[in-house]
Amino acid sequence: MERITKHPVLPTNPEKKQVPFKFNGETIFGLENEPVSSALFANNIKAFSIHEVEDAPQGIFCANGQCSHCTLIIDGFPLKSCITPLKENMDVRTLVHAPELPKDDSKLSYFQIVDLTCDVLVVGGGPSGLTASIELAKLGFDIILVDDKEKLGGKLLLQTHKFFGSIEDCYAGKRGIEIAELLEKEIRTFPNIRIFTNTSVAAVYKDKKTGLFIDFKKYAIVDFAGMIVSAGARERSLIFPGNDLPGVYGAGAFQTLVNRDLVKAANRIFIIGSGNVGLIAAYHALQAGITVVGIADILNEVSGYKVHGDKIQRMGVPIYLIHTILTAEGDGKVERITIAEVDDRFNPILETAKTFEVDTLLIAVGLASIDEFYNTAKSYGFKVVKTGDADEIAEASSAMFGGRVAGLQLAKELGKNVVIKDEYYEKAEILKSRPGKVHTEPVTQISEKYIPLFHCNQEIPCNPCTSVCPEGAIKLEDALHSIMDIPYYDGDECTRCGQCVAVCPGLAISLAKKLYGEFAEVILPHEFIPNFAVNEFIPVTDINGNILEKGEVMKINFSRKYKTYLIALKVLASNATKIAGIRVQDEEKTKPLPEPVYNYIPENGVVCRCERVTIKDIVSFIKENNIRDANQLKQIRVGMGACGSRTCSILLPRIFAMSGVDWKDVEKPTKRPLSIEIPMGAIVNEKK
């Protein structure tokens, strides 16, 4: 089975018993109550359904309950396998074409009518929903907090890396998984917060009521005075030939499989998109023992934090800028992908094509806010505030502080005499700032005394290093008068405590001092289980990932507080200030095939994944019928699939543009009344 059995940060002995279940009649094993999809991945089963169009195999995409690509026949019913817990002796079968309606004429007798009331309904138990709930609870409001996962924390539960931002305002320097525990522990101390996990919001109604699908079994109606929408974001798709092959899915889904469920979801991955999500996914893959063949982005610079991109390159992952994906190909699954450079109009230059053998392609091209509930509630005139990714896509550190502000804003709207300080708004803006100016790294001279060296030279919101120095000797430049400023050392003698090295989220601080002769000592952070020992020589790199030399390991220490190794190395003094990281992946693993191998037919890219409607299908239909109403695309099944058009609707502006139609002139598609699939029996709510 493909399980992660060693990890530098996560415990790898889940407290779940192994249970047998059947897949297409064959007995296999999984962990009780883990998602069925994860149990199948652990058994190296990645094709979940056979589509009626061309009998194409389908795999997962979001692993978050937002789409329906993981639907299987489970104990006779079509269910999303990513949110269905595995039970002993379950009968799981591939979904072939459209599912049949189960034959069941028995009277419903196990549902009940549930009516709930509260002052505030909080939709989403991620970082912003948790902090908003805490602020409102402190003010005495009666709160119902709803989240569709088993545990609270949202994306924090997937984040094994340390967070940027401010220690004072958003736990900077701690890992997302640790922050989730802290927030959940705090929120459960409030008796005026009722928590419903494994519960989805089905709809918002005009009479200030909301439908909940509790435990994915029973339907409830909630009467509320105000609403916080902190439902997060869903992953964007990308259109290219082969984009719906099993093995092509979102970077967030990958993090769910690897970091939450401890499934080794791949052996060799490639990532499209160099934002923080893509860069962090690469890092998480390396920690899980998965080869990261490369990252490609159509832009001319890394779109996430430079410090993230730098550390990924130091570890041995090449980043191909000004490149796009051409195709994903294979026999029923991803076996190879091809990328190419683009010209100044973003058109691929085919003669620059490079083909890589991989089994997984991660899509990390941005997120789309899940703000439908906010828009509906606002249109009905409700008191409603949105926060976190539902409001604006940003880092979780920003979401946490933004949630606090959102909670206070709603309290004010509900009549509480609340004063929101200007500095709160200022901090919120700083924490969600885009990366700023890149500075030239200063030339530093080393001596017989230790000195910290800073390899983070881009303006980003981050200050943990200034907070942990026991001497208070690490400070920020005062150019921007905020935590966006660049750090520097302003001390006489560093104590070599290593706190700044261990806490840095970007692994961008080292310590250095002169030794004897031509040698120096450099201390580097390392968030992998060391595969080397003292006195061995290991490759070390500069900030851009270029190998400078092989340094001799002098000492290996482990910071329990930050779960980070500190590796002391003897190196050439001439390299001491340039050395920024340790290479963890061989260059040989990332090389493309000698010659590109691909079949590029761009119009074959699938737009509507549920119904497998291609670019060619839609563009031809728009042109031939002079379409100016997106709802008319339903005639060719666009948006009619089980995901409720969540994926394809985001892509339609581009498709209309390809058809010569301005999206502003198009009637927008009508949203479905319910956000999730609910059995009719749950809505009928028959009494015994």
N, C-alpha and C positions, 0 to 999 in steps of 0.2 A: 504493500500500500504506500501511496505517496504522502507521507506525513512529515512534518518538520519535527525532528527529534532533538535538534540542537539549535539554540538561538542565543545571541549575546544579551538580549534584553528580556524576552518573554519566557515565562515558565512553560516547559514543554511536556508536562504530565497532566493533561486535562482530567478533571475529576468526573469523568463520564464512563459508563460501562460500555463495552463493545457488544453490539447486538446484531443478530442475523436479520437480513431482509432479502427479498427477491427482486432482481432486476431482469425483466423479460424472462422470468422462469428460472434464472440461475441464482443460487444463494451466494450472497456476498455479505460483507460486514461493514458496519459504520459505528459511530459513537451515538449513543442514545441522546435524543433531543437536539443534535446538531442539524442544520438544514439538510434536507435530502440532497440538494444540489452539491453541497460540500462533501457529503458521504460518497456521491458518485465521482466527484473530482478525485477524491482520495483513492478511488479504485480505478483511476485513469479513464473514466468514462466522461466524455465532454460533449457528445452529441446527444441532445435530449429529445428532439422531435424530427419528423420528416414532413416537410412542407408539401402541400398538394401541387404547388407550382414546381415542375421539373423534379419532384421528389428530392428537393434539396435538404440536406441535413442542417439543423439549427442548434445553436448552443446558447449559453447565457450572454447577457450584455451588461446589465446593471447590478445583479445580485443584491438588489435593494428593494424589491417589490414594486418598482416604478414601471417596469415594462412587463412583458409576459413571455419572454423568449425562453424561459426555463420551464415552461409548463409541461407537466408529465401527467400520465394517468396514475393516480395514487389511490389505491384501494377502490378503484372503479370511478373516481372522480377526477376531472381535469383541475389540477391545482398548481399554483406557482411553487416550484420546488425550493426556491431560495428563502421562502418564509414558512415552509411546512416542516415542522420538526420530525426527525426520524423516530419511528417507533419499532419495537421488536416485531419481526415477521410481517412488516409492511409489504404489500405487493405493488411494486413500482414498474411501470411499463412505458416504453417509448410512445409518445403521442404521434400517431400516423394520420396526417391530414387533419381534418376537423374532428373534434371529439364528439362522441354520440351522447345524447341525453340519457342519463342512467334511468333504468326502469325501476321506479319506486313509487308505488301508489299508496303507501302507508300514510296514515294521518300524522301530521306534525303534532308532537306532544311535549317536546322538550324545550321550546322557546318560551320566553316570557317577555311581557312588556316592561321596559325599564325607563323610568323618567328621572332625570337628574337636574339639579339646579346649582348654580355657582355665581359668584361675582365675576370671575375672570376664567375664561377657557384659554389655556395655553396649548397651542398646536405645535408639537415638536419638542422632544427632550434632549436636544443637542446643547452645545455650549451657550447659545444665546437664550434658548428657552429656559434652561436651568437658572441662569443668572437673573432673567426677568422674573421668574417665579419667586426667587429668593427675595428680591426687592419688594415685590407686591405682598409677599407673606409677612415681611417685617412691618408693613403698613396695615396689617390686619385683614386683608382681603381673603375671602374664601375662594380657593383656586382648585380647578381640575386641570391636571397636566396629562396630556395624551401623547404617547409615542408608539410607533408601529413596530418597535423592536423589543426583544426580551429584556434588555438592559438599557438604562439611561446613559446618555453621553454622546449619542450621534457619532459623528466622524472622529471624535476624540478616542473612541474605542479602537480605532484602526491606526492610531498615530503612535508609533514607537520612538519617534525622534523627539528631541527637546524643542521647546517652543521659543520663538522670538518674542519681542515685545518688552513689557516692563514687569519685573518681579512684583512690584507693588500693585499693579492693576490687573494682571492677567496670568500670574504664575509662570512668567518667562523662566526658561531654564529647566522646567519640569517637562516630562513627556506627556503626550496627550492621554495615554492610558492612566497615568497617575492623576492628572487633573480631573478626569471623569470620576474616579473614585472619590476624590475630595469633594467635588460638587454634589455627587449623589449622597454622600454621607451627610453633608450639610442640609440638603433639601429634605431628607427624611426626618430631620429634627423638628420640622414644622407640622403641627397637628392640623393646620388649616390648608394643607396641600394634599389633595387626593390624587394618587398616581395610577394611571391606567396604561400599563405596557401591553405589548402585543395588540394594540388597538389603533385602528385607522379612523380618520375623519372621512365620512362618506360624502357629506354634502353640507352646505350652509343654506338655511331657509330664510324666507323673508320675515318670518315672525320671531326673529332673534332666537332661533333654535338651530342646533347642529345635530346631524346624525352621526353616531359612533358605531363602529363595528368592533365590539369588545371581544378580545381573545379570538377574533376571527370566527366567532360562533353566534353571538347574539347582538341584536340591534338595540341601540338606546338613543333617546332624544335628550339633549342637554339644553336647558334654558339658561342664558347667561346675560350679563350686563355689558361686558367688554371682552375683547378677544386680542390675544397676542398670536401672531402668525410667525412661527420660527421653524418652518417645515424644511428648511435647508434648500438643497439644489439637486437637480438631476444632471447626469452626464450628457454632453452633446455627442451626437453621432457625426460621422464623416462619410462622404460619398466617394467610393472608388471601387473598381471591380474586385470582387471577393470580400467586400466589407461585411457580409453576413455569414462567412464561413465559421464553423466552430473553431474557437481559438482567437477570434477577433472580439474583444470586449473592452469595457471601460477600465481605466486605471483604478477607480474606486472599487470596482468589483474584485479586482486582483488583490487590493489591500484587505478587503473583507475576507477573502479566502485564505490569504497568507497570515495576516496578523490577528484576525479574530478567531478563525477556525483552524489555524495551524496546518493548513493543507499546502503541500508543495505543488502549486497550481501549474507549474511549467518547468521546463529545463532550460530553454533558451528563449528570451523575449526580446522584442524590439518595441520601442515606444515612439508614438507620434505626438509631439507637443512637448515644449520645454518650459512650460509654466511650473509653478511649485508642485502641482499634483503629479506631473510626469516625472520631475526630478526626484521627488520623494519616493514615488513608486519604484524608481530605479534603485534607490538606496535600500528600500525595504526588500527588494528582490535579492540584492547582494547579501544582505544579512540572513536571508533564508536559504542561501546556498544556490541561488539561481543565476545563471549567466545572463548578463545584460549586454546584448550584442551592440546596441547603439540607441541613440535618441535623434530624431529628426524634427526640424521646425522650419516652417516656411519663412520665418522672419530672419533678420540679419544679426540678431543677438538673442541670448537666452531671455525668455519672457518672464521667468520667475526671478527669485533673488539670485544675483550673481554668485553669492557665497555658496548656495546650493549647487549651482552648475559647476563651480570650481571644485568642490569636494568630490562630485561624481566623476569628473575628469581625472582627478588625482587618483581615484580608485581604479581607473582603467576603462571607463566607459566613454567612447567617442561620441561627440555631439556634432551632428551634421546640420549646420545652419544653411539657410537659403535652399532647403530641400523639401520635396513633397513626396507623399506616398503615391506610387503608380498602381501597384496591384498587390493583392494577397492571393496566393495560389496553393493548391494541394488537392489530393484525392480525398474529398469529403472532410477535410480539416486543413488548417494552416500548416504548410510545410516550408514555405519560403515567401519572402516579401521583397519587393523591389522599390527603391527610392530613386529620385533623380533631382538634380539641381533645377532651379526655376530661373526664368529671366525676369526683367524688371516689371513685367506684367503678370508675374506669378504663373506663367505657363511652363510646363515641364520641358527640359532640354533632354530629349531622349538619349542622345549620344553620351550623356553623363550617367546613365543608369547603373545602379549597383544592386546586386541580388544577394540576399542573406538567407541562410538556412535557419529557420526558427520554428518553434511550435506554438508561439503565442505572439499576437500583436496587440499592444495596449493602446487605446485611444484616449488621449489626455489633451483634448483641444478646447477645454473650457467647460463651464457649467452653466446651466440655465436655472434661474430662480424658480422655486416652487411657490408662487405667490397667487395662485388662483383663488384660494380661500380669502385672501386679503382683498383682492379685486371684487369678488362677489359681495363680501360683507360691506365693503366701502360703497358699492353701488346701491345697497339696501339702506344705507345711512347709519350703519352700526358704528359704535365706538371701537375702533380696531387700529392696531399698530403692528407693523411688520419689522422684523429684525433678523440679524444674521444673514446667511446667504439668501434667505427669502427676500431680503431687502436689497442687498448689494453683495456681490461675490468678493470675499476678502478672506484673510487668514482667520483661524479660530480664535487667536488672541484678540483680534478686533471684534469678533462675534461676542465674546464673553463680556467685554466692556460695553459694546453696543446693546446687549441684552439688558444690562443694568439701566441704561438710559431709557430704553424702550419701556421697561417696567414703570419707571418714574413718569414718563410721558402719559401712559395710559392711566396711571393713578390720578394724575392731574385732570385728565379728561373726565374721569369718574367722580370728580368733585373733591378729591383730597387736596388739602393745602400743602402742596409740595413745591419746594424751590429746587430747580435743577440748575446747578452752578454752571457758569459759562465754561469753566475748566473741564467739565465733563464732556461737553461737545468738542472742545479742542482736543482732548485726549482721544476721543473716539475717531476724530478725523486723522490724527497722527497715526493711530494703530492700523488704520486701513489704507495708509499711504502706499502708492505705487513706488517701486524702487526709483531712487533718485540718481544723482550724479555719481560717476565713478572717479575716484581720486587716484593719483599715482602713489603707490606704496612708498613711504619714506625710506631713505637709505639709513640703516642703523648699524652702528659699530658695536661689536660685542667685546666683553672684557672677562676677567676672572670671576665676575659676579653674574648671577642669573639675571636675565632680562626677558620680559614677555615681548613677543613679536606678534603683530596683528596683520593677518592676511585677509581681512575683510575691509575692502576699500570702496564699497558702494553704500550710499545713504539709504538705510532701511531702519524701521522702528525696532530697536534692540538695545538693551542695556544690562543684561545679567552680569557681564564681566565687571562692570563698575560697582555692582552691589555686593559681590562676594569677596573682593580683595580685602584681606584683613587689615592692610595698611592704608586702605583708601587711596591707593596710588594710581589706580586706573580711572581715567577721567574721559569725558567727551569733549571734543572740540566745540567751541561756542559759536559756530557759524550760523546754525539754524535755530539755536536755543531750544532744542528738543532732543528726544532720544533717537532722532534721525541722524545726529551728528556722529562722526567717526571717532572711535576710541584711540587713546594714546596712553603711554606710561609716563607718570610724573612722580617717580620715586627715586630714592637713593640706593636702596638695597632690597631686591626681591627675596622673599623668604623661601621660595621654591615650594610653596604649599600646593601648587598645581590647581587651585580652585578655579581660576579663570580658564585654564585649559580644559578642565573637565566639564564646566557649565556651558561653554559656548555652543549654541545650537548649530552653528555652521562649521564646527570643528576647525575653526580658523585662527586659533591662538596656539603658539608654541612657546617654549622657554628655551633659551640658549645661553651658553657661557663657554669661554675658552678652556681648553684642557692644555696639555703639554704639547710642545712642538707645533705641528701643522694641524692639530686636531681640535675639535670642539664637541661639546655635548648638546644634543637637541632633544627636547621632550615633546612628544606628539600625542594627540588624542587618537584613540582607536576603538571603534564600536563594533568589533568583530571578535569572536573567540580566537585568540592568537594561535596560528598554525606554525609558530616559530618559537625558539627558546633562546635563553641568554647565550651569548657568544656566536649566535648565527648571524649571517649577513642578509639583509632584506632590502628590496628596492625602495628608495624614497624619491619623491617628486617635488617639483616646484608648484606654484599656485595653479598653473595651467595643466598639470598632469604630465609634464616632461620628466622622465627619469634622470636624476642628477648623478646618483651613485648608489652603491649598496652600503648601507650603514650597518655597523655592528651593534647588536642588541646588548645593552649594558644592564638593564633592569626592566622588569615588567611589574607595574603596580596596578591595582584595581580600586577605583573610587566607588565604594558601595553606595554612597549618597547619589551619585549621578550615573551609576552603572556604566562607567566609561573606563577603559584601560588607558594608562599613561605609560608610554613606551619611551625609555631613555636610550638614545643611540649615540655611538661615537661616529662622527663624520668629519669630513674635511672642513676646516675652519672657513675656507673660502666659500663653502656652500651653506654654512649654518643659518644665515639670515634668509636664504632663498627656500630652504626646505620647508614644505608646508603639509606633506601628507605621506602616507604609506600606500603603495600600489597593492591592491588585493586581487586583481583580475589580470590574467595573462593577455597580452595583445593578440596572440594567436587565436583566442576564442572569439574575437570580434571582427575578424577579417571577412570581407565579402567573397563570393565565389570568383574564380579567375575571370569568368565572362558572365555578363548578365543573362538571365533566363526568365523571360516573361512574355505574356500575351496581353497587350494593352488595348482594351476597347473601352474607353472611358464612359460611353453611354450605357454600359452594362452595370454601372454602380447602382446599388439598391437604395432607394429613398425611403419607401415604406417597408420596414423590415417584417412587420407582421404579415403583410399581404404580398410581399416580394414584388413591389412595383418599382420599375427602374426609371432612371433619368429619361431614357428614350421613350418609354411609355407615356410619361407625364408631359414632357415637352411636346411630343407629337399631338397629344390630346388637347393641350392648351392652344397650340397654333391652329389645328384643324377646326376647333370649335369656338375660337375667339373667347376663351374663358376669362372672366373677370370676377368670378365668385369662387373662392377656394372650396366652398361646399360642393360645387359641381364635380370636383375631383373624386367624390365618393362614388360616382358612376363607374370609375375604374378601380374602386376599392381603396383609394388613398385615404388613410385615417380611419378606416373601418375595422381595423384589427383590435385584438384584445388589449393592447396597451393604451387605447383611447387616444391615439395620435400624439402622445407625449413626445415621441422621438421625431417623427417625420414633420410635425407642424413647425418645428424650429428651422427645418431645412427649406421650407416652401418659399421664403423670400428669394433665396438664391435660385431656385428652380424657375420661378416666374421671370427672374432677371435673365436667365439663360434662354427663356422663350421670348424675350423682347418686351416684357410687361413690367411696368413699375409696380412694386408691391403696394405703394400708396394708393394705387387705383383699383386694388383688389378688395372685394368683400371678404372679411376674415372668417375663418372656419368657426362654426358654432361648437362651443364646448359641450361635452356630455354632462347630463345632470348629476351623475354619481362619479366620484373620483376613482373608486375601486369596484371590483366585482363583488357582489353580495348575493348569496343564495336567496331566491324568492321567499323561502321559508323563514329566513331571518327577518325579512321586512314584514311578512304577514303576521308574525308573532302570535300564533295561535296559542290560546291558553289550554291547560289540561281540562 
